[in-house]
């Protein structure tokens, strides 16, 4: 019978250089540097980041975890207080930039911190739907051509010159999809199969993802994939919700937060199905995210907890294996 000693040995391997392709659980002593190392697993986790300069909910965001842009929204309590405030995140703190030209909430967002896009939304009362589009250049916003369908709470993804807008409340809820080429919006022949408002988006203009939302009756877990022409059904989320946030790619997306119930749930999509991962520390809805972020390094910004809007920022790191040094030389 083969023994454990024969399989694993009873001493730590001594090597002159670190192995190029270690396996999980491997341990070795590097004789050149004089340190003990191992290849260890680190679980996914959310960690606190720097707070916004003011509370914010119902705005939009774009960019990455270390270069995020958020804009617009509402900063109660005690009453509705729409804002055009724009803030940039550098991975540790937020700084205020020039405001949107059209103050609003419930808009869609796409792009990066230095090439952002804001479209649609509403004023107050809720019937005041907007179709304005603005481009951000890393300093200020410029008004450009409007979306074709005025709406609030659409989903959005893509870049400033190749964006995708879908769904939203347009009196009634719509599945209308539009593509932006950096100059004009064009209505796609393919509408969402499940019209809804407050969905989240990920991916690109020709490989987009729409997930969650409110279909006029209840929160939905529906996921749909866009191929540049039409939408097809993907795997449903484990948690039906709207007013959630997320981002990533069509084959590697993340979803977190949302209503009903100010959810903490975080899920990852692999192009076929969603799986649960580590929860947000603070359950909230109507939050912003850097939708260009990969699903292994996302960011959750602002939003509404059980009672109030907040300035909280949380950063997500996906699970990974990495070389860890156990001793020093």
C-alpha positions as CSV (number, residue, x, y, z in Angstrom):
1,X,0.0,0.0,0.0
2,X,1.3,3.5,-0.9
3,X,1.8,5.6,2.2
4,X,1.3,9.4,2.6
5,X,5.1,9.7,3.1
6,X,5.7,8.1,-0.3
7,X,3.2,10.4,-2.0
8,X,4.0,13.7,-0.3
9,X,7.3,13.2,1.5
10,X,8.1,14.3,5.0
11,X,10.3,17.3,4.3
12,X,9.8,20.6,2.6
13,X,11.4,20.7,-0.9
14,X,14.5,22.9,-1.2
15,X,14.7,24.8,-4.5
16,X,17.0,27.5,-5.9
17,X,14.1,29.3,-7.5
18,X,10.3,29.3,-7.1
19,X,8.4,26.8,-9.3
20,X,6.9,28.2,-12.4
21,X,3.6,26.3,-12.1
22,X,2.9,25.4,-8.5
23,X,-0.1,23.5,-7.3
24,X,-2.6,24.5,-4.6
25,X,-1.1,23.6,-1.2
26,X,2.5,23.3,-2.4
27,X,5.2,24.5,0.0
28,X,8.9,25.0,-0.7
29,X,12.0,26.6,0.7
30,X,13.8,29.0,-1.6
31,X,17.6,28.5,-0.9
32,X,18.5,31.6,-2.9
33,X,16.4,34.0,-1.0
34,X,16.3,32.0,2.2
35,X,12.5,32.1,2.7
36,X,9.7,29.6,3.1
37,X,6.9,29.9,0.5
38,X,3.7,28.3,-0.5
39,X,0.9,28.4,-3.1
40,X,-2.2,29.3,-1.1
41,X,-5.9,29.9,-1.8
42,X,-7.6,33.2,-0.9
43,X,-11.4,33.4,-0.7
44,X,-13.4,36.2,-2.4
45,X,-14.1,39.2,-0.2
46,X,-15.6,42.7,0.0
47,X,-13.5,45.4,1.8
48,X,-14.2,49.0,2.7
49,X,-12.9,51.7,0.4
50,X,-13.0,55.5,0.7
51,X,-16.4,57.2,1.1
52,X,-18.0,59.5,-1.5
53,X,-17.8,63.2,-0.7
54,X,-21.6,63.1,-0.2
55,X,-24.3,60.5,0.0
56,X,-25.7,59.4,-3.3
57,X,-28.4,57.0,-4.7
58,X,-29.9,56.4,-8.1
59,X,-27.0,57.8,-10.1
60,X,-24.8,56.0,-12.6
61,X,-21.2,54.8,-12.8
62,X,-18.5,53.5,-15.1
63,X,-14.9,52.6,-15.1
64,X,-12.8,50.2,-13.0
65,X,-12.2,49.6,-9.3
66,X,-9.2,51.9,-9.2
67,X,-10.5,54.5,-11.7
68,X,-14.3,54.8,-11.1
69,X,-16.6,57.6,-12.2
70,X,-20.0,58.2,-10.7
71,X,-22.5,61.0,-11.6
72,X,-26.0,62.3,-11.0
73,X,-28.6,60.8,-8.7
74,X,-30.4,61.8,-5.6
75,X,-29.0,62.6,-2.2
76,X,-31.7,62.6,0.4
77,X,-32.8,62.7,3.2
78,X,-35.2,64.2,4.1
79,X,-36.6,65.2,0.7
80,X,-35.7,64.5,-2.9
81,X,-32.6,66.4,-3.8
82,X,-31.4,65.7,-7.4
83,X,-27.8,66.2,-8.1
84,X,-25.5,66.6,-11.1
85,X,-22.4,66.0,-8.9
86,X,-19.6,64.0,-10.5
87,X,-16.9,62.2,-8.6
88,X,-13.7,60.2,-9.5
89,X,-12.2,57.4,-7.5
90,X,-8.5,56.6,-7.6
91,X,-8.6,53.4,-5.6
92,X,-8.5,55.0,-2.2
93,X,-10.4,58.3,-2.2
94,X,-13.0,60.3,-4.1
95,X,-12.6,63.8,-5.6
96,X,-15.4,66.1,-7.0
97,X,-15.3,67.1,-10.6
98,X,-17.5,69.3,-12.9
99,X,-21.2,68.6,-12.7
100,X,-23.5,67.1,-15.3
101,X,-25.1,69.8,-17.5
102,X,-28.5,68.2,-16.9
103,X,-29.2,67.3,-13.3
104,X,-31.1,64.0,-13.1
105,X,-31.4,60.6,-11.6
106,X,-32.0,57.1,-12.9
107,X,-29.8,57.5,-16.0
108,X,-27.7,54.9,-17.7
109,X,-23.9,54.9,-17.8
110,X,-21.1,53.4,-19.9
111,X,-17.4,54.0,-20.6
112,X,-14.4,54.8,-18.5
113,X,-13.3,57.4,-16.0
114,X,-11.8,59.6,-18.7
115,X,-14.3,58.8,-21.4
116,X,-17.7,58.4,-19.7
117,X,-21.2,58.4,-21.1
118,X,-24.5,59.4,-19.3
119,X,-27.9,59.0,-21.0
120,X,-31.6,59.2,-20.2
121,X,-32.9,59.5,-16.6
122,X,-35.6,61.7,-15.1
123,X,-36.3,64.8,-13.1
124,X,-38.9,65.0,-10.4
125,X,-41.8,64.2,-10.6
126,X,-41.3,60.7,-12.1
127,X,-43.2,61.6,-15.3
128,X,-40.3,64.0,-16.3
129,X,-38.4,61.5,-18.5
130,X,-35.2,62.7,-20.1
131,X,-33.4,61.7,-23.3
132,X,-30.3,63.8,-22.9
133,X,-26.9,62.3,-23.5
134,X,-23.6,63.7,-22.2
135,X,-19.9,62.7,-22.7
136,X,-17.2,63.1,-20.1
137,X,-13.6,63.8,-21.0
138,X,-12.0,63.3,-17.7
139,X,-12.8,66.9,-16.6
140,X,-16.1,68.1,-17.9
141,X,-19.4,67.0,-19.6
142,X,-20.5,67.9,-23.1
143,X,-24.1,67.5,-24.4
144,X,-24.4,65.4,-27.5
145,X,-27.2,63.7,-29.5
146,X,-30.1,62.4,-27.5
147,X,-31.3,58.8,-27.1
148,X,-34.3,58.1,-29.3
149,X,-36.5,56.8,-26.4
150,X,-36.7,59.0,-23.3
151,X,-36.7,56.7,-20.3
152,X,-35.6,56.3,-16.7
153,X,-33.7,53.4,-15.2
154,X,-32.3,51.8,-18.3
155,X,-29.5,49.4,-18.3
156,X,-26.2,50.4,-20.0
157,X,-22.8,49.0,-20.9
158,X,-20.0,49.4,-23.4
159,X,-17.8,52.4,-24.2
160,X,-18.2,56.1,-25.0
161,X,-18.0,55.3,-28.7
162,X,-19.8,51.9,-28.7
163,X,-22.4,52.0,-26.0
164,X,-25.6,49.9,-25.4
165,X,-28.8,51.1,-23.7
166,X,-31.7,48.8,-23.0
167,X,-34.9,48.6,-21.0
168,X,-36.2,51.2,-18.6
169,X,-39.5,53.0,-17.8
170,X,-40.8,54.9,-20.8
171,X,-44.5,54.9,-19.8
172,X,-44.8,52.0,-20.0
173,X,-41.8,49.8,-19.2
174,X,-39.9,49.1,-22.4
175,X,-37.4,46.5,-23.8
176,X,-36.2,49.0,-26.5
177,X,-32.5,48.7,-27.2
178,X,-30.3,51.4,-28.7
179,X,-26.7,51.5,-29.8
180,X,-24.4,54.6,-29.7
181,X,-21.5,55.0,-32.1
182,X,-20.0,58.1,-30.5
183,X,-22.2,60.4,-32.5
184,X,-25.7,59.0,-32.9
185,X,-28.1,56.6,-31.2
186,X,-29.6,53.9,-33.5
187,X,-32.6,51.8,-32.4
188,X,-31.7,48.1,-32.6
189,X,-34.2,45.7,-34.2
190,X,-33.8,43.4,-31.2
191,X,-35.7,44.5,-28.0
192,X,-35.3,42.7,-24.7
193,X,-37.5,39.6,-24.6
194,X,-38.6,40.6,-21.0
195,X,-39.2,44.4,-20.9
196,X,-38.1,45.8,-17.6
197,X,-36.7,48.8,-15.8
198,X,-33.7,48.9,-13.4
199,X,-31.8,46.0,-15.0
200,X,-28.0,46.0,-14.8
201,X,-25.6,45.6,-17.7
202,X,-22.2,44.1,-18.5
203,X,-20.1,43.4,-21.6
204,X,-19.8,45.2,-24.9
205,X,-22.1,46.6,-27.5
206,X,-21.9,43.4,-29.5
207,X,-21.6,41.0,-26.6
208,X,-23.8,42.5,-23.9
209,X,-25.6,41.2,-20.9
210,X,-28.8,42.4,-19.2
211,X,-29.7,40.9,-15.8
212,X,-32.4,41.5,-13.1
213,X,-34.9,44.4,-13.2
214,X,-38.5,45.0,-12.5
215,X,-41.0,43.8,-15.1
216,X,-44.0,45.8,-14.0
217,X,-45.2,43.2,-11.5
218,X,-42.2,41.9,-9.6
219,X,-38.4,41.7,-9.4
220,X,-37.0,39.3,-12.0
221,X,-33.9,37.1,-12.1
222,X,-34.0,37.0,-15.9
223,X,-30.7,37.2,-17.8
224,X,-30.4,38.0,-21.5
225,X,-27.4,38.0,-23.8
226,X,-27.0,40.4,-26.8
227,X,-25.1,39.6,-29.9
228,X,-25.2,43.0,-31.6
229,X,-28.6,42.2,-33.2
230,X,-30.9,40.3,-30.9
231,X,-31.3,39.1,-27.3
232,X,-31.4,35.5,-26.2
233,X,-32.0,33.9,-22.8
234,X,-29.1,33.1,-20.4
235,X,-29.1,31.5,-17.0
236,X,-31.3,33.1,-14.4
237,X,-29.8,34.7,-11.3
238,X,-30.3,33.0,-8.0
239,X,-31.8,36.1,-6.5
240,X,-34.6,38.1,-8.3
241,X,-33.9,41.8,-7.9
242,X,-33.9,45.3,-9.4
243,X,-31.9,48.5,-8.7
244,X,-28.9,46.3,-8.5
245,X,-25.3,46.9,-9.7
246,X,-22.6,44.9,-11.4
247,X,-20.5,44.8,-14.5
248,X,-17.8,42.7,-16.2
249,X,-18.1,40.8,-19.4
250,X,-20.9,38.7,-21.0
251,X,-18.9,35.6,-20.0
252,X,-17.6,36.9,-16.7
253,X,-20.1,39.2,-15.0
254,X,-20.9,40.2,-11.4
255,X,-24.2,41.2,-9.8
256,X,-24.7,42.6,-6.3
257,X,-27.2,44.4,-4.1
258,X,-30.7,45.5,-5.2
259,X,-34.3,45.3,-4.1
260,X,-36.5,44.0,-2.7
261,X,-35.0,43.8,0.7
262,X,-31.8,45.8,0.1
263,X,-29.9,42.7,-0.8
264,X,-26.3,41.8,0.2
265,X,-26.2,38.9,-2.3
266,X,-23.3,38.8,-4.8
267,X,-23.4,36.4,-7.8
268,X,-20.9,35.6,-10.6
269,X,-21.8,34.7,-14.2
270,X,-19.6,32.4,-16.3
271,X,-21.6,32.8,-19.6
272,X,-24.0,30.0,-18.7
273,X,-25.0,30.2,-15.1
274,X,-24.8,32.3,-12.0
275,X,-23.2,31.2,-8.7
276,X,-23.2,32.8,-5.3
277,X,-20.1,34.3,-3.8
278,X,-19.2,36.4,-0.8
279,X,-22.0,38.9,0.2
280,X,-21.7,42.7,0.4
281,X,-21.0,43.9,3.9
282,X,-23.8,46.5,3.6
283,X,-27.0,45.5,1.8
284,X,-28.3,48.3,-0.4
285,X,-30.1,49.2,-3.6
286,X,-29.9,52.0,-6.2
287,X,-26.1,51.9,-6.0
288,X,-23.5,52.6,-8.6
289,X,-20.7,50.4,-10.0
290,X,-17.8,50.6,-12.4
291,X,-19.4,48.5,-15.1
292,X,-16.1,48.1,-17.0
293,X,-14.6,46.4,-14.0
294,X,-13.8,42.7,-14.3
295,X,-16.0,40.5,-12.1
296,X,-12.9,39.7,-10.0
297,X,-12.3,43.4,-9.1
298,X,-15.6,45.3,-8.9
299,X,-16.7,48.2,-6.8
300,X,-20.0,49.1,-5.1
301,X,-20.7,52.8,-4.5
302,X,-23.3,54.7,-2.6
303,X,-26.9,53.5,-2.7
304,X,-29.7,53.2,-0.2
305,X,-29.7,51.0,2.9
306,X,-32.8,50.2,4.9
307,X,-33.6,53.8,5.7
308,X,-31.1,56.3,4.1
309,X,-28.8,57.0,1.2
310,X,-25.2,56.4,2.0
311,X,-21.7,57.4,0.9
312,X,-20.2,53.9,1.3
313,X,-17.7,52.3,-1.1
314,X,-16.9,48.6,-1.1
315,X,-14.3,46.8,-3.2
316,X,-14.6,43.2,-4.4
317,X,-11.7,40.9,-4.9
318,X,-12.5,37.4,-6.4
319,X,-11.0,34.2,-5.1
320,X,-7.5,33.4,-6.3
321,X,-4.4,31.3,-5.7
322,X,-1.1,33.0,-5.2
323,X,2.4,32.5,-3.9
324,X,2.7,33.6,-0.3
325,X,5.9,34.1,1.7
326,X,5.7,32.5,5.2
327,X,9.1,33.6,6.5
328,X,11.7,36.3,5.9
329,X,15.4,35.7,5.1
